[in-house]
Amino acid sequence: MSYDLMVFEPEAAPRDHYSFLEWCAEQTKWNEEHSYNDPNVTSTRLRAWFLDVIRFFPPLNGVFAEEKLPEDESTAADYSIGKETIYIAFAWSKAELAYRTTLDLAAKHDLGFFNISSQDEEVWLPVEGRLILAHQRAATSWLKRVTKLFS
């Protein structure tokens, strides 16, 4: 199992949570007619983000992959590059660093950020050079949780 994050073109994604999750599921069917290891298929901003992030998390596959794994093998990441998204699978041991690095670079490049591995399904969007939490999974109320336990 991996720690998964996604960066995306904010204009391409729906703004409400349910529609966003449907859009995300569609993106991860990998139906686009290209290799998902080639950064040339994606947008200018996503490509720039990719070239920045691979300095910290080298790719396991594709044109920028090295023959030998880095000394700390857990820094290597698996990137699936689409036209409007980049899905990244990190080692769980690098989750905190991956989260911070991915989020910071998404803000730098004016991209959206989706914390796929989060229980809250956090979706962040760029606003004036920084990311704000745009939406997340609705929290289940205490009353609903208790009611579910006794039903």
C-alpha positions as a Markdown table, in Angstrom:
| # | Residue | x | y | z |
|---|---|---|---|---|
| 1 | Met | 0.0 | 0.0 | 0.0 |
| 2 | Ser | 1.2 | 3.5 | -0.8 |
| 3 | Tyr | 0.7 | 7.0 | 0.4 |
| 4 | Asp | -1.2 | 8.7 | -2.5 |
| 5 | Leu | -1.5 | 12.3 | -3.5 |
| 6 | Met | -2.7 | 14.1 | -6.6 |
| 7 | Val | -1.9 | 17.5 | -8.1 |
| 8 | Phe | -4.2 | 18.9 | -10.8 |
| 9 | Glu | -5.1 | 21.8 | -13.0 |
| 10 | Pro | -7.7 | 23.6 | -10.8 |
| 11 | Glu | -9.7 | 24.9 | -13.8 |
| 12 | Ala | -10.3 | 21.3 | -14.9 |
| 13 | Ala | -11.8 | 20.0 | -11.6 |
| 14 | Pro | -15.4 | 20.3 | -10.3 |
| 15 | Arg | -15.8 | 22.6 | -7.2 |
| 16 | Asp | -18.1 | 20.4 | -5.1 |
| 17 | His | -16.8 | 17.4 | -3.3 |
| 18 | Tyr | -19.0 | 14.7 | -4.7 |
| 19 | Ser | -18.5 | 15.8 | -8.3 |
| 20 | Phe | -14.8 | 16.2 | -7.7 |
| 21 | Leu | -14.5 | 12.5 | -6.5 |
| 22 | Glu | -16.4 | 11.4 | -9.6 |
| 23 | Trp | -14.0 | 13.4 | -11.8 |
| 24 | Cys | -11.0 | 12.0 | -9.9 |
| 25 | Ala | -12.3 | 8.4 | -10.4 |
| 26 | Glu | -12.6 | 9.1 | -14.1 |
| 27 | Gln | -9.0 | 10.4 | -14.2 |
| 28 | Thr | -7.7 | 7.3 | -12.6 |
| 29 | Lys | -9.2 | 5.0 | -15.1 |
| 30 | Trp | -6.1 | 5.8 | -17.2 |
| 31 | Asn | -8.2 | 6.1 | -20.4 |
| 32 | Glu | -6.1 | 8.8 | -22.0 |
| 33 | Glu | -4.3 | 7.7 | -25.2 |
| 34 | His | -0.7 | 8.2 | -24.1 |
| 35 | Ser | 1.9 | 6.9 | -21.8 |
| 36 | Tyr | 1.4 | 7.9 | -18.2 |
| 37 | Asn | 5.2 | 8.2 | -17.6 |
| 38 | Asp | 5.8 | 11.1 | -20.0 |
| 39 | Pro | 5.7 | 14.6 | -18.6 |
| 40 | Asn | 5.4 | 16.1 | -22.1 |
| 41 | Val | 1.7 | 15.0 | -22.2 |
| 42 | Thr | 0.7 | 17.3 | -19.3 |
| 43 | Ser | 0.1 | 21.0 | -18.8 |
| 44 | Thr | 3.0 | 23.5 | -18.5 |
| 45 | Arg | 2.3 | 24.1 | -14.8 |
| 46 | Leu | 2.1 | 20.4 | -14.0 |
| 47 | Arg | 5.3 | 19.7 | -15.9 |
| 48 | Ala | 7.1 | 22.4 | -14.0 |
| 49 | Trp | 5.7 | 21.0 | -10.7 |
| 50 | Phe | 6.9 | 17.5 | -11.8 |
| 51 | Leu | 10.4 | 18.8 | -12.6 |
| 52 | Asp | 10.6 | 20.4 | -9.1 |
| 53 | Val | 9.3 | 17.5 | -7.1 |
| 54 | Ile | 11.5 | 14.8 | -8.7 |
| 55 | Arg | 14.5 | 16.5 | -7.1 |
| 56 | Phe | 13.1 | 15.3 | -3.8 |
| 57 | Phe | 11.3 | 12.2 | -4.9 |
| 58 | Pro | 12.9 | 10.6 | -8.1 |
| 59 | Pro | 10.6 | 8.8 | -10.4 |
| 60 | Leu | 10.6 | 5.0 | -10.6 |
| 61 | Asn | 9.6 | 5.0 | -14.3 |
| 62 | Gly | 9.7 | 7.2 | -17.3 |
| 63 | Val | 12.3 | 9.3 | -19.0 |
| 64 | Phe | 13.6 | 10.8 | -15.8 |
| 65 | Ala | 14.0 | 7.5 | -14.0 |
| 66 | Glu | 17.5 | 6.5 | -13.1 |
| 67 | Glu | 18.8 | 2.9 | -13.6 |
| 68 | Lys | 19.8 | 2.7 | -10.0 |
| 69 | Leu | 17.4 | 3.5 | -7.2 |
| 70 | Pro | 18.5 | 6.4 | -4.9 |
| 71 | Glu | 20.5 | 5.6 | -1.8 |
| 72 | Asp | 17.3 | 6.0 | 0.3 |
| 73 | Glu | 15.0 | 3.8 | -1.9 |
| 74 | Ser | 11.9 | 5.0 | 0.0 |
| 75 | Thr | 12.3 | 8.5 | -1.6 |
| 76 | Ala | 11.5 | 7.0 | -5.1 |
| 77 | Ala | 7.9 | 7.7 | -6.2 |
| 78 | Asp | 5.6 | 6.3 | -8.8 |
| 79 | Tyr | 4.1 | 9.1 | -11.0 |
| 80 | Ser | 1.1 | 8.7 | -13.3 |
| 81 | Ile | 1.0 | 11.7 | -15.5 |
| 82 | Gly | -2.2 | 12.7 | -17.2 |
| 83 | Lys | -3.2 | 15.7 | -19.2 |
| 84 | Glu | -4.7 | 17.5 | -16.2 |
| 85 | Thr | -3.5 | 15.5 | -13.2 |
| 86 | Ile | -0.4 | 13.9 | -11.8 |
| 87 | Tyr | -1.1 | 11.0 | -9.3 |
| 88 | Ile | 1.8 | 10.1 | -7.1 |
| 89 | Ala | 2.4 | 7.0 | -5.0 |
| 90 | Phe | 4.9 | 7.5 | -2.2 |
| 91 | Ala | 6.3 | 5.2 | 0.5 |
| 92 | Trp | 4.3 | 5.5 | 3.8 |
| 93 | Ser | 7.6 | 6.1 | 5.6 |
| 94 | Lys | 7.9 | 9.4 | 3.6 |
| 95 | Ala | 4.2 | 10.5 | 4.0 |
| 96 | Glu | 4.9 | 13.7 | 6.1 |
| 97 | Leu | 7.7 | 14.9 | 3.8 |
| 98 | Ala | 5.7 | 13.9 | 0.7 |
| 99 | Tyr | 2.6 | 15.8 | 1.9 |
| 100 | Arg | 4.5 | 19.0 | 2.7 |
| 101 | Thr | 6.7 | 18.9 | -0.4 |
| 102 | Thr | 3.7 | 18.2 | -2.7 |
| 103 | Leu | 1.5 | 20.8 | -1.1 |
| 104 | Asp | 4.2 | 23.5 | -1.1 |
| 105 | Leu | 5.1 | 22.9 | -4.7 |
| 106 | Ala | 1.4 | 22.8 | -5.7 |
| 107 | Ala | 1.1 | 26.3 | -4.2 |
| 108 | Lys | 4.2 | 27.5 | -6.0 |
| 109 | His | 2.9 | 26.3 | -9.4 |
| 110 | Asp | -0.8 | 27.4 | -8.8 |
| 111 | Leu | -2.1 | 23.9 | -8.9 |
| 112 | Gly | -4.8 | 22.0 | -7.0 |
| 113 | Phe | -3.9 | 19.4 | -4.4 |
| 114 | Phe | -5.8 | 16.3 | -3.4 |
| 115 | Asn | -4.9 | 14.2 | -0.3 |
| 116 | Ile | -6.2 | 10.9 | -1.6 |
| 117 | Ser | -4.8 | 9.0 | 1.5 |
| 118 | Ser | -6.6 | 11.3 | 3.9 |
| 119 | Gln | -9.7 | 10.1 | 5.7 |
| 120 | Asp | -11.1 | 13.6 | 5.1 |
| 121 | Glu | -10.4 | 13.6 | 1.4 |
| 122 | Glu | -9.0 | 17.1 | 1.5 |
| 123 | Val | -9.0 | 19.1 | -1.7 |
| 124 | Trp | -7.0 | 22.3 | -1.8 |
| 125 | Leu | -7.2 | 25.0 | -4.5 |
| 126 | Pro | -4.8 | 28.0 | -5.2 |
| 127 | Val | -5.9 | 31.4 | -4.2 |
| 128 | Glu | -3.5 | 34.4 | -4.5 |
| 129 | Gly | -0.3 | 32.3 | -4.4 |
| 130 | Arg | -1.3 | 30.0 | -1.6 |
| 131 | Leu | -3.6 | 26.9 | -1.2 |
| 132 | Ile | -6.8 | 27.0 | 0.7 |
| 133 | Leu | -8.9 | 24.0 | 1.8 |
| 134 | Ala | -11.7 | 24.1 | -0.8 |
| 135 | His | -13.7 | 21.1 | 0.3 |
| 136 | Gln | -13.5 | 17.7 | 2.0 |
| 137 | Arg | -15.6 | 14.8 | 2.9 |
| 138 | Ala | -18.5 | 15.8 | 5.2 |
| 139 | Ala | -17.9 | 14.8 | 8.7 |
| 140 | Thr | -20.4 | 12.4 | 10.2 |
| 141 | Ser | -22.1 | 13.9 | 13.2 |
| 142 | Trp | -21.7 | 12.4 | 16.6 |
| 143 | Leu | -25.5 | 11.6 | 16.6 |
| 144 | Lys | -25.3 | 9.7 | 13.3 |
| 145 | Arg | -22.3 | 7.7 | 14.5 |
| 146 | Val | -24.1 | 6.7 | 17.7 |
| 147 | Thr | -27.3 | 5.9 | 15.9 |
| 148 | Lys | -25.4 | 3.7 | 13.5 |
| 149 | Leu | -23.8 | 1.8 | 16.4 |
| 150 | Phe | -27.2 | 0.9 | 17.8 |
| 151 | Ser | -29.1 | 0.1 | 14.6 |
